[in-house]
Each structure stands twice: as C-alpha cells, then as structure tokens.
Amino acid sequence: MSTSRPPKVLVGLSTASVYPENTEAAFRYAAEVGYDGVELMVWAESVSQDIAAVRALVRKYAVPVQAVHAPCLLISQRVWGSDPTAKLERSVRTAEALGAATVVVHPPFRWQRRYADGFADQVADLESRSDVIVAVENMFPMRADGVFGGKERSAERLRRRGGPGPALSAFSPSYDPTDSGHDHYTLDLSHTATAGMDAMKLAKRMGSGLTHLHLADGNGASLDEHLVPGDGSQPCVEVCRHLMDSGFAGQAVVEINTQNARTRRERSAMLAQALAFARENLESAHG
C-alpha cells in the first residue's frame, strides 16, 4: 500500500515565523523543512506587499501561498495606506491573484470607528464576491499585569486567578470574534493563552466556521508568546483532535516566534518540530 498519500490538512508556515529574517527566507525554510505552503504576512517589507515579487518566490521555491494575513497589526498601520477598509479589500484581491484560499484579519481597533461599524458587512460582502474566505481571528486584551514584571510572573498570576485579571480590549466590539458572529474564523492558540480563554470552548463556539488554525502555544503570559506547539499550556493536541473529529476541512498554519534562535539551523529545527507536531496531530484521525 502506498504511503505517499498527501495530508488531509495542509500545513503552512507563516512568513512571520522566521522574523527577523525576511519573506524569501520563509519560502526557503518552508521548502527545506517540508511545509505545504506559506501564509503571507503583509507588513513593512516591500516584497510582502508586491504580488509580482511573491509570485517569483512561489516559482523559485515551488511553495504556494495558502493564505494572506491582512496588514492590520499595529506595526503595519501604514502599509497599503491608512484606510483599513481599503486594505482589507486589497488583501482579498491579493489572495485572489496569488491563488490563496484565505485572508486572515483581526477585529477592528476601537479607534477605527467607521471601519468597525461596517466591518461585519464588509467581510460578508467580500466573501459574497469572491471564493476567498475571510477568517476573523481571535485576539487578546491588554493586561494590567503586563507592567508588573516578566512573562513568568504574569503567566503564574493568570493561572492563580483563572483569567487575565484587569484588562482593556483594544478591539471593537471584542477581541473574541464570536461575540459579533462571522461566517469564518481563525483560531490562534497563542492568543487564547494571553487572553486566558478556554481554547476548546472557543473552538466549539466557532463551530463549522473555524476554517483556519494558527498553530502555536503559550503559557498565559501578558505578552503574546507564539511558542512551538506542545511547549506551552494550551490544549493543542486536544484542539487538533477535535478539529479532525469534526471534519475540519480548513488549513493550519504554524505561527511561532523563533527570534531566540541563535542560528539558522536552530530556527530550522524549531520549524521542523512545529511541523512534526502538526503532521502527527492533524493526521492521526485519518491514519
């Protein structure tokens, strides 16, 4: 019997996972380590904003773009202009041009009032006019304990009190996109840790709308950690098994922080460890 059957769930690599290396480096790692594709983080680096340049990388490394992450981070507020409505539209058009199935977007910031008021309608309209899925991602609040010490102490405080404690949401109407209701969601397992959310309950609330998984981990620190899955406290295995048992037909993307890697070999090893975790836990139900 052949053992070369392709994986049921495509596992991609977020180009943000190789920072401070660049977008091309992410394509190279994805090819070398064996990822199925990449999620393109659109940010200040010019290549990430340029369809022709990204297409050239797709051809050079034979690695497709599975998803596009809209430039909605605080550090990318001026990428593709300052109008978030236009930026989301452009993200969908970029995904279409690159053959990507999904656009990942965060809920609007509270100060983006006009964008926030029309966000749900825009997402629905974009999906009605395109085959691209717009998957709204769960985020996390700004926690007061972020100013009281290091990551370890804030993680311990979260565990002790069973939640994030005093916090302020920068997102409208909420950092939990299920509070608004959308057709499609991205579940990020580092963000659930920082928010002190129950990842399994959130996955179940997202239901069949959960079409994109950001596979990472966290210990509940006040700052977003994006650990290698399995290295934190999140129920990564349980979430993966739940998705498989639920007939998940979406994509998974490894989005981890490798800035502590001292060499490219160390970074490659972290990316390989994360991919092995994904392969094991997103295929086990089919094995």
Protein Blocks (a to p, Z undefined) as FASTA:
>chain_A
ZZkbccfbdcdddfklmocbdfklmmmmmmmnopabdcddddfblklmmmklmmmmmmmn
opacfbdcddfbfklmmggijbfklmmmmmmmmmmmnopabdcdddddfklmmlmmmmmm
mmmmmmmmpcbdcdddddddddfklmnocfklmmmmmmmnopabjaddfbdfbfblklno
pabdcddfklmmmnopafklmmmmnmmmlmbdcddddehiabdfkpaehiambdfklmmm
mmmmnopabdcdddddfklpmbfklmmmmmmmmmmmmmmmmmmmmZZ
